[in-house]
Amino acid sequence: MPLTGPMQISSGADAAATAGADGAAGPASQPRPISRPRLAPHVRLVYDQARQRHVLLTPETVTLLNGTGAAILELCDGERTIAEILAELRGRYGDVPSDEVWLFLCGLFATRSVEFSHG
């Protein structure tokens, strides 16, 4: 199964799709392969029965996710490193463009939907 772009945007969350690796917080807080991503405390990943897809809920937005985006975020538990997440995705799907996963996570970091621990 080919891996496709990880999300579709709805309700004002366009910044998550367009934010690049430079992010608003500066280079010191950017993710590294040893970073451990997790959802921010105010964010929830849920399956929406009405839409028949996963959504990312924040106080101000609803972000519609495709299967790829949901697969990435389900692995963002604060325990796995980005390198381990990429390895897991490659085990499931074969060829996974790491730059797309990085951009997806950095975009969510820029909107404060994802946090990274470094250690």
N, CA, C and O atoms as CSV, one atom per row, in Angstrom:
chain,resi,resn,atom,element,x,y,z
A,1,MET,N,N,0.853,-1.177,0.000
A,1,MET,CA,C,0.000,0.000,0.000
A,1,MET,C,C,0.895,1.235,0.000
A,1,MET,O,O,1.768,1.366,0.858
A,2,PRO,N,N,0.687,2.136,-0.948
A,2,PRO,CA,C,1.525,3.339,-0.981
A,2,PRO,C,C,1.159,4.290,0.141
A,2,PRO,O,O,-0.002,4.397,0.535
A,3,LEU,N,N,2.152,4.964,0.636
A,3,LEU,CA,C,1.945,5.968,1.662
A,3,LEU,C,C,1.632,7.275,0.965
A,3,LEU,O,O,2.368,7.698,0.074
A,4,THR,N,N,0.544,7.918,1.366
A,4,THR,CA,C,0.154,9.187,0.753
A,4,THR,C,C,0.305,10.298,1.755
A,4,THR,O,O,0.542,10.042,2.936
A,5,GLY,N,N,0.173,11.536,1.305
A,5,GLY,CA,C,0.271,12.687,2.196
A,5,GLY,C,C,-0.593,12.482,3.425
A,5,GLY,O,O,-1.698,11.954,3.305
A,6,PRO,N,N,-0.127,12.887,4.619
A,6,PRO,CA,C,-0.741,12.464,5.845
A,6,PRO,C,C,-2.021,13.146,6.289
A,6,PRO,O,O,-2.683,12.628,7.188
A,7,MET,N,N,-2.414,14.279,5.714
A,7,MET,CA,C,-3.629,14.870,6.258
A,7,MET,C,C,-4.323,15.779,5.273
A,7,MET,O,O,-3.740,16.274,4.309
A,8,GLN,N,N,-5.594,15.975,5.558
A,8,GLN,CA,C,-6.397,16.976,4.882
A,8,GLN,C,C,-6.806,17.962,5.949
A,8,GLN,O,O,-6.988,17.573,7.103
A,9,ILE,N,N,-6.957,19.225,5.603
A,9,ILE,CA,C,-7.169,20.269,6.588
A,9,ILE,C,C,-8.604,20.763,6.534
A,9,ILE,O,O,-9.204,20.862,5.464
A,10,SER,N,N,-9.145,21.072,7.711
A,10,SER,CA,C,-10.465,21.658,7.820
A,10,SER,C,C,-10.487,22.616,8.991
A,10,SER,O,O,-9.693,22.471,9.921
A,11,SER,N,N,-11.364,23.577,8.966
A,11,SER,CA,C,-11.617,24.496,10.085
A,11,SER,C,C,-10.405,25.288,10.537
A,11,SER,O,O,-10.091,25.302,11.728
A,12,GLY,N,N,-9.719,25.947,9.618
A,12,GLY,CA,C,-8.677,26.895,9.989
A,12,GLY,C,C,-7.360,26.296,10.417
A,12,GLY,O,O,-6.554,26.999,11.025
A,13,ALA,N,N,-7.104,25.058,10.138
A,13,ALA,CA,C,-5.839,24.446,10.544
A,13,ALA,C,C,-4.843,24.415,9.401
A,13,ALA,O,O,-3.941,23.578,9.399
A,14,ASP,N,N,-4.983,25.306,8.427
A,14,ASP,CA,C,-4.107,25.301,7.253
A,14,ASP,C,C,-2.632,25.400,7.602
A,14,ASP,O,O,-1.797,24.902,6.847
A,15,ALA,N,N,-2.284,26.020,8.710
A,15,ALA,CA,C,-0.881,26.163,9.080
A,15,ALA,C,C,-0.216,24.812,9.307
A,15,ALA,O,O,0.986,24.676,9.079
A,16,ALA,N,N,-0.959,23.826,9.745
A,16,ALA,CA,C,-0.373,22.503,9.978
A,16,ALA,C,C,0.092,21.865,8.690
A,16,ALA,O,O,1.036,21.076,8.696
A,17,ALA,N,N,-0.556,22.193,7.583
A,17,ALA,CA,C,-0.166,21.601,6.311
A,17,ALA,C,C,0.974,22.351,5.647
A,17,ALA,O,O,1.723,21.763,4.867
A,18,THR,N,N,1.121,23.638,5.941
A,18,THR,CA,C,2.086,24.434,5.214
A,18,THR,C,C,3.322,24.784,6.008
A,18,THR,O,O,4.296,25.265,5.429
A,19,ALA,N,N,3.323,24.564,7.312
A,19,ALA,CA,C,4.496,24.925,8.109
A,19,ALA,C,C,5.663,24.048,7.712
A,19,ALA,O,O,5.507,22.845,7.502
A,20,GLY,N,N,6.820,24.649,7.612
A,20,GLY,CA,C,8.001,23.911,7.213
A,20,GLY,C,C,8.838,23.512,8.397
A,20,GLY,O,O,8.431,23.673,9.548
A,21,ALA,N,N,10.011,22.989,8.110
A,21,ALA,CA,C,10.904,22.502,9.154
A,21,ALA,C,C,11.494,23.626,9.989
A,21,ALA,O,O,12.044,23.363,11.059
A,22,ASP,N,N,11.395,24.889,9.530
A,22,ASP,CA,C,11.981,25.966,10.317
A,22,ASP,C,C,11.140,26.304,11.534
A,22,ASP,O,O,11.691,26.770,12.531
A,23,GLY,N,N,9.808,26.087,11.501
A,23,GLY,CA,C,8.942,26.245,12.667
A,23,GLY,C,C,9.079,27.575,13.366
A,23,GLY,O,O,10.098,28.249,13.215
A,24,ALA,N,N,8.095,27.962,14.114
A,24,ALA,CA,C,8.087,29.260,14.777
A,24,ALA,C,C,8.948,29.290,16.026
A,24,ALA,O,O,9.351,30.368,16.462
A,25,ALA,N,N,9.237,28.157,16.605
A,25,ALA,CA,C,9.930,28.131,17.886
A,25,ALA,C,C,11.446,28.191,17.750
A,25,ALA,O,O,12.141,28.300,18.760
A,26,GLY,N,N,11.971,28.124,16.555
A,26,GLY,CA,C,13.405,28.249,16.365
A,26,GLY,C,C,14.100,26.910,16.290
A,26,GLY,O,O,13.532,25.890,16.682
A,27,PRO,N,N,15.342,26.899,15.785
A,27,PRO,CA,C,16.043,25.649,15.515
A,27,PRO,C,C,16.359,24.832,16.752
A,27,PRO,O,O,16.476,23.611,16.648
A,28,ALA,N,N,16.503,25.445,17.919
A,28,ALA,CA,C,16.869,24.684,19.115
A,28,ALA,C,C,15.778,23.706,19.517
A,28,ALA,O,O,16.072,22.685,20.137
A,29,SER,N,N,14.530,23.991,19.180
A,29,SER,CA,C,13.441,23.119,19.590
A,29,SER,C,C,12.957,22.216,18.470
A,29,SER,O,O,11.932,21.548,18.613
A,30,GLN,N,N,13.668,22.185,17.373
A,30,GLN,CA,C,13.278,21.343,16.252
A,30,GLN,C,C,13.540,19.874,16.567
A,30,GLN,O,O,14.455,19.542,17.321
A,31,PRO,N,N,12.731,19.005,15.984
A,31,PRO,CA,C,12.908,17.576,16.242
A,31,PRO,C,C,14.188,17.032,15.635
A,31,PRO,O,O,14.689,17.529,14.626
A,32,ARG,N,N,14.691,16.012,16.272
A,32,ARG,CA,C,15.848,15.252,15.795
A,32,ARG,C,C,15.417,13.786,15.742
A,32,ARG,O,O,14.371,13.445,16.293
A,33,PRO,N,N,16.184,12.918,15.103
A,33,PRO,CA,C,15.791,11.505,15.047
A,33,PRO,C,C,15.581,10.884,16.430
A,33,PRO,O,O,14.826,9.922,16.565
A,34,ILE,N,N,16.245,11.427,17.459
A,34,ILE,CA,C,16.078,10.878,18.806
A,34,ILE,C,C,14.936,11.550,19.579
A,34,ILE,O,O,14.656,11.175,20.718
A,35,SER,N,N,14.271,12.548,18.960
A,35,SER,CA,C,13.138,13.200,19.604
A,35,SER,C,C,11.985,12.218,19.749
A,35,SER,O,O,11.818,11.307,18.939
A,36,ARG,N,N,11.194,12.421,20.797
A,36,ARG,CA,C,10.052,11.549,21.075
A,36,ARG,C,C,8.769,12.380,21.010
A,36,ARG,O,O,8.425,13.068,21.971
A,37,PRO,N,N,8.060,12.317,19.873
A,37,PRO,CA,C,6.861,13.135,19.731
A,37,PRO,C,C,5.665,12.560,20.482
A,37,PRO,O,O,5.523,11.346,20.634
A,38,ARG,N,N,4.810,13.469,20.946
A,38,ARG,CA,C,3.543,13.090,21.573
A,38,ARG,C,C,2.550,14.222,21.303
A,38,ARG,O,O,2.935,15.359,21.029
A,39,LEU,N,N,1.281,13.884,21.386
A,39,LEU,CA,C,0.263,14.911,21.232
A,39,LEU,C,C,0.327,15.857,22.423
A,39,LEU,O,O,0.587,15.437,23.550
A,40,ALA,N,N,0.088,17.130,22.164
A,40,ALA,CA,C,0.025,18.112,23.246
A,40,ALA,C,C,-1.176,17.781,24.134
A,40,ALA,O,O,-2.129,17.147,23.682
A,41,PRO,N,N,-1.128,18.211,25.396
A,41,PRO,CA,C,-2.209,17.854,26.329
A,41,PRO,C,C,-3.607,18.300,25.887
A,41,PRO,O,O,-4.593,17.662,26.254
A,42,HIS,N,N,-3.709,19.361,25.123
A,42,HIS,CA,C,-5.015,19.878,24.706
A,42,HIS,C,C,-5.501,19.279,23.384
A,42,HIS,O,O,-6.513,19.727,22.845
A,43,VAL,N,N,-4.802,18.285,22.859
A,43,VAL,CA,C,-5.105,17.711,21.548
A,43,VAL,C,C,-5.525,16.252,21.717
A,43,VAL,O,O,-4.952,15.509,22.513
A,44,ARG,N,N,-6.534,15.868,20.951
A,44,ARG,CA,C,-6.986,14.473,20.984
A,44,ARG,C,C,-7.076,13.914,19.563
A,44,ARG,O,O,-7.522,14.593,18.638
A,45,LEU,N,N,-6.648,12.678,19.416
A,45,LEU,CA,C,-6.801,11.934,18.171
A,45,LEU,C,C,-7.977,10.987,18.380
A,45,LEU,O,O,-7.926,10.115,19.247
A,46,VAL,N,N,-9.032,11.155,17.591
A,46,VAL,CA,C,-10.222,10.328,17.739
A,46,VAL,C,C,-10.708,9.862,16.376
A,46,VAL,O,O,-10.410,10.470,15.348
A,47,TYR,N,N,-11.462,8.774,16.392
A,47,TYR,CA,C,-12.131,8.323,15.174
A,47,TYR,C,C,-13.535,8.897,15.181
A,47,TYR,O,O,-14.312,8.640,16.100
A,48,ASP,N,N,-13.858,9.664,14.170
A,48,ASP,CA,C,-15.164,10.301,14.055
A,48,ASP,C,C,-16.075,9.387,13.234
A,48,ASP,O,O,-15.876,9.220,12.031
A,49,GLN,N,N,-17.067,8.804,13.888
A,49,GLN,CA,C,-17.984,7.879,13.201
A,49,GLN,C,C,-18.743,8.566,12.071
A,49,GLN,O,O,-18.954,7.971,11.014
A,50,ALA,N,N,-19.156,9.823,12.288
A,50,ALA,CA,C,-19.933,10.531,11.264
A,50,ALA,C,C,-19.109,10.753,9.995
A,50,ALA,O,O,-19.634,10.653,8.886
A,51,ARG,N,N,-17.825,11.052,10.157
A,51,ARG,CA,C,-16.957,11.301,9.000
A,51,ARG,C,C,-16.287,10.028,8.498
A,51,ARG,O,O,-15.732,10.007,7.399
A,52,GLN,N,N,-16.337,8.970,9.298
A,52,GLN,CA,C,-15.689,7.699,8.954
A,52,GLN,C,C,-14.194,7.867,8.735
A,52,GLN,O,O,-13.623,7.312,7.796
A,53,ARG,N,N,-13.555,8.661,9.639
A,53,ARG,CA,C,-12.104,8.872,9.553
A,53,ARG,C,C,-11.605,9.433,10.872
A,53,ARG,O,O,-12.383,9.906,11.702
A,54,HIS,N,N,-10.290,9.372,11.050
A,54,HIS,CA,C,-9.661,9.958,12.228
A,54,HIS,C,C,-9.612,11.475,12.087
A,54,HIS,O,O,-9.449,12.016,10.994
A,55,VAL,N,N,-9.759,12.141,13.228
A,55,VAL,CA,C,-9.633,13.595,13.268
A,55,VAL,C,C,-8.744,13.967,14.446
A,55,VAL,O,O,-8.663,13.244,15.439
A,56,LEU,N,N,-8.096,15.085,14.318
A,56,LEU,CA,C,-7.287,15.652,15.389
A,56,LEU,C,C,-8.078,16.839,15.934
A,56,LEU,O,O,-8.347,17.801,15.214
A,57,LEU,N,N,-8.442,16.763,17.203
A,57,LEU,CA,C,-9.266,17.795,17.823
A,57,LEU,C,C,-8.417,18.694,18.705
A,57,LEU,O,O,-7.688,18.220,19.576
A,58,THR,N,N,-8.520,19.992,18.472
A,58,THR,CA,C,-7.922,20.991,19.350
A,58,THR,C,C,-9.057,21.920,19.775
A,58,THR,O,O,-10.149,21.835,19.214
A,59,PRO,N,N,-8.834,22.797,20.743
A,59,PRO,CA,C,-9.924,23.689,21.151
A,59,PRO,C,C,-10.485,24.544,20.013
A,59,PRO,O,O,-11.666,24.889,20.036
A,60,GLU,N,N,-9.666,24.893,19.021
A,60,GLU,CA,C,-10.124,25.778,17.948
A,60,GLU,C,C,-10.352,25.104,16.613
A,60,GLU,O,O,-10.999,25.690,15.745
A,61,THR,N,N,-9.848,23.899,16.412
A,61,THR,CA,C,-9.891,23.306,15.077
A,61,THR,C,C,-10.220,21.823,15.106
A,61,THR,O,O,-10.088,21.140,16.122
A,62,VAL,N,N,-10.649,21.367,13.954
A,62,VAL,CA,C,-10.783,19.940,13.672
A,62,VAL,C,C,-9.947,19.695,12.427
A,62,VAL,O,O,-10.204,20.286,11.378
A,63,THR,N,N,-8.955,18.834,12.533
A,63,THR,CA,C,-8.112,18.500,11.395
A,63,THR,C,C,-8.474,17.101,10.931
A,63,THR,O,O,-8.359,16.140,11.691
A,64,LEU,N,N,-8.912,16.986,9.683
A,64,LEU,CA,C,-9.247,15.693,9.115
A,64,LEU,C,C,-7.964,14.997,8.689
A,64,LEU,O,O,-7.138,15.570,7.979
A,65,LEU,N,N,-7.809,13.761,9.128
A,65,LEU,CA,C,-6.606,12.992,8.799
A,65,LEU,C,C,-6.952,11.861,7.846
A,65,LEU,O,O,-8.018,11.255,7.949
A,66,ASN,N,N,-6.052,11.583,6.925
A,66,ASN,CA,C,-6.210,10.367,6.152
A,66,ASN,C,C,-5.550,9.233,6.941
A,66,ASN,O,O,-5.065,9.450,8.052
A,67,GLY,N,N,-5.533,8.057,6.384
A,67,GLY,CA,C,-4.978,6.906,7.099
A,67,GLY,C,C,-3.519,7.056,7.460
A,67,GLY,O,O,-3.081,6.583,8.509
A,68,THR,N,N,-2.764,7.712,6.595
A,68,THR,CA,C,-1.341,7.908,6.848
A,68,THR,C,C,-1.112,8.827,8.048
A,68,THR,O,O,-0.303,8.522,8.924
A,69,GLY,N,N,-1.823,9.947,8.082
A,69,GLY,CA,C,-1.688,10.871,9.210
A,69,GLY,C,C,-2.074,10.212,10.519
A,69,GLY,O,O,-1.404,10.393,11.536
A,70,ALA,N,N,-3.154,9.448,10.495
A,70,ALA,CA,C,-3.580,8.747,11.704
A,70,ALA,C,C,-2.526,7.721,12.135
A,70,ALA,O,O,-2.240,7.589,13.325
A,71,ALA,N,N,-1.949,6.996,11.170
A,71,ALA,CA,C,-0.923,5.995,11.496
A,71,ALA,C,C,0.288,6.646,12.155
A,71,ALA,O,O,0.847,6.099,13.106
A,72,ILE,N,N,0.696,7.812,11.654
A,72,ILE,CA,C,1.837,8.517,12.247
A,72,ILE,C,C,1.499,8.933,13.671
A,72,ILE,O,O,2.272,8.678,14.595
A,73,LEU,N,N,0.348,9.572,13.853
A,73,LEU,CA,C,0.008,10.106,15.175
A,73,LEU,C,C,-0.288,9.021,16.203
A,73,LEU,O,O,-0.056,9.225,17.394
A,74,GLU,N,N,-0.791,7.878,15.767
A,74,GLU,CA,C,-1.006,6.770,16.698
A,74,GLU,C,C,0.318,6.280,17.286
A,74,GLU,O,O,0.341,5.725,18.385
A,75,LEU,N,N,1.410,6.482,16.565
A,75,LEU,CA,C,2.729,6.064,17.043
A,75,LEU,C,C,3.415,7.135,17.889
A,75,LEU,O,O,4.439,6.867,18.518
A,76,CYS,N,N,2.864,8.331,17.908
A,76,CYS,CA,C,3.454,9.441,18.675
A,76,CYS,C,C,2.983,9.362,20.123
A,76,CYS,O,O,2.066,10.074,20.534
A,77,ASP,N,N,3.623,8.490,20.879
A,77,ASP,CA,C,3.206,8.226,22.252
A,77,ASP,C,C,4.156,8.801,23.298
A,77,ASP,O,O,3.958,8.588,24.494
A,78,GLY,N,N,5.187,9.526,22.862
A,78,GLY,CA,C,6.165,10.066,23.798
A,78,GLY,C,C,7.224,9.052,24.204
A,78,GLY,O,O,8.173,9.398,24.908
A,79,GLU,N,N,7.075,7.822,23.775
A,79,GLU,CA,C,8.036,6.754,24.073
A,79,GLU,C,C,8.926,6.462,22.869
A,79,GLU,O,O,10.141,6.316,23.005
A,80,ARG,N,N,8.315,6.379,21.698
A,80,ARG,CA,C,9.069,6.073,20.477
A,80,ARG,C,C,9.784,7.317,19.967
A,80,ARG,O,O,9.264,8.429,20.056
A,81,THR,N,N,10.976,7.116,19.435
A,81,THR,CA,C,11.696,8.205,18.779
A,81,THR,C,C,11.160,8.356,17.354
A,81,THR,O,O,10.458,7.480,16.850
A,82,ILE,N,N,11.495,9.458,16.723
A,82,ILE,CA,C,11.092,9.645,15.326
A,82,ILE,C,C,11.701,8.557,14.461
A,82,ILE,O,O,11.047,8.055,13.547
A,83,ALA,N,N,12.936,8.188,14.734
A,83,ALA,CA,C,13.583,7.113,13.976
A,83,ALA,C,C,12.816,5.795,14.146
A,83,ALA,O,O,12.661,5.047,13.181
A,84,GLU,N,N,12.341,5.507,15.346
A,84,GLU,CA,C,11.567,4.281,15.582
A,84,GLU,C,C,10.203,4.346,14.898
A,84,GLU,O,O,9.713,3.337,14.391
A,85,ILE,N,N,9.595,5.519,14.883
A,85,ILE,CA,C,8.321,5.689,14.189
A,85,ILE,C,C,8.503,5.440,12.693
A,85,ILE,O,O,7.701,4.744,12.069
A,86,LEU,N,N,9.561,6.015,12.126
A,86,LEU,CA,C,9.843,5.786,10.703
A,86,LEU,C,C,10.079,4.306,10.424
A,86,LEU,O,O,9.594,3.786,9.420
A,87,ALA,N,N,10.807,3.628,11.284
A,87,ALA,CA,C,11.069,2.196,11.091
A,87,ALA,C,C,9.763,1.396,11.145
A,87,ALA,O,O,9.562,0.486,10.341
A,88,GLU,N,N,8.886,1.727,12.075
A,88,GLU,CA,C,7.591,1.046,12.177
A,88,GLU,C,C,6.748,1.283,10.935
A,88,GLU,O,O,6.149,0.348,10.404
A,89,LEU,N,N,6.694,2.520,10.467
A,89,LEU,CA,C,5.931,2.834,9.252
A,89,LEU,C,C,6.507,2.115,8.039
A,89,LEU,O,O,5.755,1.635,7.191
A,90,ARG,N,N,7.827,2.035,7.947
A,90,ARG,CA,C,8.457,1.321,6.827
A,90,ARG,C,C,8.161,-0.173,6.890
A,90,ARG,O,O,8.014,-0.831,5.860
A,91,GLY,N,N,8.074,-0.701,8.116
A,91,GLY,CA,C,7.695,-2.101,8.264
A,91,GLY,C,C,6.275,-2.371,7.784
A,91,GLY,O,O,5.992,-3.444,7.251
A,92,ARG,N,N,5.394,-1.415,7.968
A,92,ARG,CA,C,4.002,-1.561,7.544
A,92,ARG,C,C,3.797,-1.298,6.060
A,92,ARG,O,O,3.089,-2.044,5.384
A,93,TYR,N,N,4.425,-0.226,5.550
A,93,TYR,CA,C,4.096,0.272,4.225
A,93,TYR,C,C,5.217,0.155,3.202
A,93,TYR,O,O,4.996,0.439,2.024
A,94,GLY,N,N,6.404,-0.252,3.610
A,94,GLY,CA,C,7.525,-0.310,2.672
A,94,GLY,C,C,8.215,1.034,2.577
A,94,GLY,O,O,8.802,1.509,3.550
A,95,ASP,N,N,8.147,1.642,1.420
A,95,ASP,CA,C,8.830,2.917,1.187
A,95,ASP,C,C,8.049,4.065,1.831
A,95,ASP,O,O,6.920,4.359,1.437
A,96,VAL,N,N,8.657,4.701,2.817
A,96,VAL,CA,C,8.048,5.840,3.505
A,96,VAL,C,C,8.982,7.037,3.348
A,96,VAL,O,O,10.115,6.996,3.828
A,97,PRO,N,N,8.533,8.091,2.691
A,97,PRO,CA,C,9.378,9.277,2.549
A,97,PRO,C,C,9.542,9.979,3.904
A,97,PRO,O,O,8.604,10.594,4.411
A,98,SER,N,N,10.723,9.881,4.468
A,98,SER,CA,C,10.950,10.446,5.796
A,98,SER,C,C,10.735,11.949,5.820
A,98,SER,O,O,10.319,12.497,6.841
A,99,ASP,N,N,11.018,12.634,4.695
A,99,ASP,CA,C,10.824,14.081,4.686
A,99,ASP,C,C,9.352,14.453,4.840
A,99,ASP,O,O,9.044,15.488,5.432
A,100,GLU,N,N,8.441,13.640,4.323
A,100,GLU,CA,C,7.016,13.922,4.491
A,100,GLU,C,C,6.579,13.737,5.941
A,100,GLU,O,O,5.772,14.514,6.452
A,101,VAL,N,N,7.110,12.714,6.600
A,101,VAL,CA,C,6.787,12.502,8.014
A,101,VAL,C,C,7.337,13.664,8.834
A,101,VAL,O,O,6.651,14.174,9.720
A,102,TRP,N,N,8.568,14.088,8.547
A,102,TRP,CA,C,9.177,15.221,9.254
A,102,TRP,C,C,8.349,16.485,9.070
A,102,TRP,O,O,8.058,17.184,10.041
A,103,LEU,N,N,7.963,16.785,7.817
A,103,LEU,CA,C,7.171,17.987,7.556
A,103,LEU,C,C,5.819,17.936,8.251
A,103,LEU,O,O,5.348,18.945,8.775
A,104,PHE,N,N,5.202,16.779,8.256
A,104,PHE,CA,C,3.922,16.598,8.942
A,104,PHE,C,C,4.070,16.896,10.430
A,104,PHE,O,O,3.292,17.668,10.991
A,105,LEU,N,N,5.070,16.282,11.074
A,105,LEU,CA,C,5.279,16.496,12.511
A,105,LEU,C,C,5.712,17.927,12.810
A,105,LEU,O,O,5.277,18.504,13.806
A,106,CYS,N,N,6.555,18.506,11.970
A,106,CYS,CA,C,6.979,19.897,12.189
A,106,CYS,C,C,5.810,20.865,12.020
A,106,CYS,O,O,5.715,21.858,12.742
A,107,GLY,N,N,4.922,20.578,11.068
A,107,GLY,CA,C,3.743,21.409,10.902
A,107,GLY,C,C,2.847,21.360,12.124
A,107,GLY,O,O,2.308,22.383,12.547
A,108,LEU,N,N,2.687,20.177,12.691
A,108,LEU,CA,C,1.872,20.047,13.904
A,108,LEU,C,C,2.582,20.644,15.117
A,108,LEU,O,O,1.934,21.137,16.041
A,109,PHE,N,N,3.914,20.599,15.112
A,109,PHE,CA,C,4.688,21.257,16.164
A,109,PHE,C,C,4.497,22.775,16.088
A,109,PHE,O,O,4.355,23.441,17.113
A,110,ALA,N,N,4.497,23.311,14.870
A,110,ALA,CA,C,4.343,24.758,14.676
A,110,ALA,C,C,2.990,25.256,15.170
A,110,ALA,O,O,2.868,26.405,15.594
A,111,THR,N,N,1.968,24.394,15.118
A,111,THR,CA,C,0.642,24.772,15.608
A,111,THR,C,C,0.419,24.319,17.051
A,111,THR,O,O,-0.691,24.408,17.576
A,112,ARG,N,N,1.485,23.836,17.679
A,112,ARG,CA,C,1.463,23.379,19.079
A,112,ARG,C,C,0.517,22.204,19.312
A,112,ARG,O,O,-0.044,22.047,20.396
A,113,SER,N,N,0.352,21.390,18.284
A,113,SER,CA,C,-0.463,20.182,18.422
A,113,SER,C,C,0.383,18.987,18.843
A,113,SER,O,O,-0.128,18.032,19.429
A,114,VAL,N,N,1.679,19.044,18.542
A,114,VAL,CA,C,2.623,17.979,18.886
A,114,VAL,C,C,3.756,18.589,19.692
A,114,VAL,O,O,4.196,19.706,19.420
A,115,GLU,N,N,4.222,17.848,20.683
A,115,GLU,CA,C,5.385,18.253,21.491
A,115,GLU,C,C,6.468,17.202,21.314
A,115,GLU,O,O,6.188,16.046,20.996
A,116,PHE,N,N,7.717,17.625,21.526
A,116,PHE,CA,C,8.853,16.709,21.426
A,116,PHE,C,C,9.628,16.714,22.728
A,116,PHE,O,O,9.900,17.768,23.304
A,117,SER,N,N,9.981,15.521,23.186
A,117,SER,CA,C,10.959,15.423,24.270
A,117,SER,C,C,12.252,14.932,23.644
A,117,SER,O,O,12.234,14.218,22.641
A,118,HIS,N,N,13.358,15.311,24.229
A,118,HIS,CA,C,14.677,14.982,23.656
A,118,HIS,C,C,15.479,14.151,24.633
A,118,HIS,O,O,16.483,14.611,25.177
A,119,GLY,N,N,15.038,12.939,24.851
A,119,GLY,CA,C,15.828,12.113,25.747
A,119,GLY,C,C,15.117,10.935,26.278
A,119,GLY,O,O,15.689,10.163,27.048
